[in-house]
Amino acid sequence: MAEAPRWDGDGGVYFSDVLGGGVYRWSPAGVETLLAKRRGVGGLALCAGGGLVVSGRTVVLAKDGETSAVLEPDEGVTGFNDMATGPGGRLYVGALRFRPFAGEDPVPGDVWRIDPDGSAELLFRGIMWPNGIGVSPDGGTLYCCDYSTGTLIAHDLDQRGNTSAWRLLAASDSGEADGLAIDAEGGIWVATGNGASLIRFDAGGSLCEILEVPAPFVSALCFGGPDMSELYVTTMGGDNGGSLLRTSSPVPGLRMAACALG
């Protein structure tokens, strides 16, 4: 199952294989392996000082062929899923409190913030299956998908990266909301899982775009290309088990800030 695509700014796209294990980089020259066996990677972030922050059972920094711990599981946390960067190079990551691929029933999870000095703080609890995460262009809103309910939740962010009020912004017709990405106009693009599509909501939560994807399951997406007008989409199912697809976007994407760790 392909997951966690991230444009590297240099013609390539990082992605993971959640079930089979591994973190990879695609470029026109081919596919290279960066982490061969790491499983459960639902999120990646590029670091300003080089390397990648990678989720899984723990959150680690992978750099120069080595990994170092960034965030260890809190009591009851079974692993970490998707992640995104925000103003100041802060990192936001969702924590799971059940094992989805073991068939366990969902248990409400958390979202954490990791600051540039490596300190971590629990921001909020109660999101059943935290998945796609993103920050609005003005840095004032944190978006998070709840996969199990198919909903998109918005949290207000202050200048220190803390969340306060939250609101239910939108819901996916498929009942599933997986990865997300933000465009330059503040639109939120959501992968619909078994809905086999990408849907775009505006900042007010109104549905304004549906893009069908030729795959049984759509897990995540990112923007890329020289002008950020390309969409890279990860999928599951079909003859290859999972794929990385590319198409054009009607709206350029927002360039994600680099993580300040590392």
N, C-alpha and C positions, 0 to 999 in steps of 0.2 A: 504494500500500500504506500504509494508516494504521498509525501506530506511536506509541509513547512518550506515552500519555495521562498528564496530570497535573492533578489538581483544583487550582483556584486559590484555594479558600477563599471565593470571592465569587460562586458560582453558575455559574462557567465551567470549561471543561476545555481545556487546551492539548493539541495533538497534532501529529504531523508526517506528511508524505507522503514515505516513504523513497525511492521510485523517481521519482516525479514532481517532487519537490522542494517545499520550503516548510515553514514552521511556522505553525500556525493556532490560533485560540482560538474554541471553540464556546461559546455561551450561548443562553438562550431567545430572545434578540434576533436570532440569526443567527451566521454564521461570519465572522471577520475574519482577514486575513493579517498576520502579524507579520514573517516573513522569507520573501520571495517565492521565492527560487531555491535555497536551501541544500538539498543532497541528502545522503542517507545519515544522516539524523538518527535515531539509534536510542534516544536518551535525552535527557530534559529535567529540569532541577531549578530550582525557584523560589528566588530569593535574598532574604534578609532585608532587604537594602537596596534591593530593587526589581530588576526585570529577570530574565532567564532565563540559565542556563548550558545550552548546547546542544552536542551531540556532532556528529560528522561527520568530515571529513578531519582537522580539529583540534577542540579543545574551546575554545569561545568564550563570553564573556559578552555577551549582547544586552541593551542598556539604552538607553533614550531615543533609539531609532532608529540606534544605532551598535553595532558589535561590536568587542571587544578580545580578544586571545589570552589563554587561560588555560593551555593545555597543547598544545605542539607535538609532532608524532610523534617518538618515538625511532627510531633506525635500524632499519629492517625493519617498522615499524608502518605499516599501510596506512590506518588510520582508527580511530575510537573509536565504541563502540556504546552499550549501555545504561549508566545511572548511577543512583545513589541517594545520599541524604545519611544521615549518622550523627550520633552525639553530638558536640557542639561545632561543629556546622555543617560537619563534614568531608564531602568528596565522594569517592565511590568510583566508578570508571569502568573499563569493560572496553576493552582495546585488541586490535584484530584485526591479524593478520600475513599475511593473504591477502585477496583480493577476492572475496567470496561471490557478488556479482551478475555477476562476469565468468566464473563457472564454474570458478574455481580450486579445487583440492583444499584442504581445511582444513589449516592449520598452527597449532600451539599458540600461543595468545596470552597476554595478561597481564591483571592487574588492578592499577590504580594508585590511590593515595590523594592527594587534593589538599587541603592544609590551608588554614585561613582566611587565612594570609599569602600564599597563592599558590604556595607551594613544593609540589613533587610528588615522590612516592616510589613506586617499583615495589614492590608488596607480594608478589606471587607470579606465577610463570610456570606453563605447562603445561596450562592449561585450553584445550581445542581451539578452541572457538568461544564466547567469553564473551558471555553475553546477560543475562537478567534479573538484577538485583542488589537486595538488600534487607538491612536490619539488624533484628535481633530487638528486641522492645520493651524489653528490659533493656540493650541496647547491647552485649551480650557475644558476639554471633554475626553473622558476615557470611555471607549466602547468595548463591550464584551459580549460574545455570543454564549448562550446557554444551549448546548447541543441537544440536551434531552427534552427541552420544551420548545425548541425552534425559535427562541426569542432573542432579540437584540436589546441589550440594556445599556443605558448611558449614565455615567457618573460625572458629576462636576469635579474638576481638578483645580486646586489652588496653586500658587506659585512655587510651593514646596513639593508639589507632586502628590499631595494628599487628596483623598476623595471625600466628598461630603454628600450632598443630596443625590439620589439616583431616581431614575424613571425608566419605565418600560417604553422603549422607542418604537419597536416594530416586531413583526412576527413573520416567519417563513411559511408559505403555503404548504411546504413539504412536511412541516413539523420538525425539521432538523435545521440547525444553523451551525456550520463548522467554521472553517477559517474565514478571515475577513481582510480587507485592504481598504485604505482610504485614498480617494482621489484628490486632485488639486482644488476642486470646487467644494470639498467637504463631503462629497457623497461617500456612502459606506457600501462596499461591495461584499456580499456574503455568499459563501459556498453552501449549497443546500443539501449536501449529502446525497441521499437517494432521490432527491428531486432532480438530479442530473442537470443542474443549471447554476448560473450565477445571477444574483438579483442585486439591484442597486437601489438603496434608499437615500433620499436627501437628508440633510441634517435635522429636518423636522419629522422624519420617519415615514414620509410618503414614498411609496413604491414608484420608481420612475424608469426602470430598465430591467428586462429579463433577457439573459443570454443563455440559450440552450447549449449544452456541452455534450459531445458524442462519447459519453461514457456512462456506465451504470451508476457510479458514485463520484461526486465531486467533493474533494476534501479541503482544498485551500487554493489561494491565488496570491500573486504579487504583481506589481507593475515593474516594468523595466524598459530597456532600450535607451538610445541616446536622448530622446525627448520624453521618456517615460510614457509613451503611448502604446506600449506593448503589454499584453496580459499573459502571464505564465500561470498555468493551471495544473494542479496535481489531481490525479484521479485514482480510483481503485476499480478493479474488475476488468473484464474483457480478456482478450487472448494473452496479453502481456502481464496480467495481474495488477498493474498500475502504470501510469504514464505521466510524463510531463508534456503538456501541450502549450502551444503559443498561438495567440490571435491578436488582433488590434483592438484598441479601446477607443470608444467615442469621446472619452475624456482623459486627459493625461493624469498619471498617478502622482501622488504626493511622495517626495523623496523621504524615506525614513531616516531619521537621525541615527548616527552611529552610536553604539553603546560606549560609555566612557570607561568601562572596565578594561583592564588589560593594558 
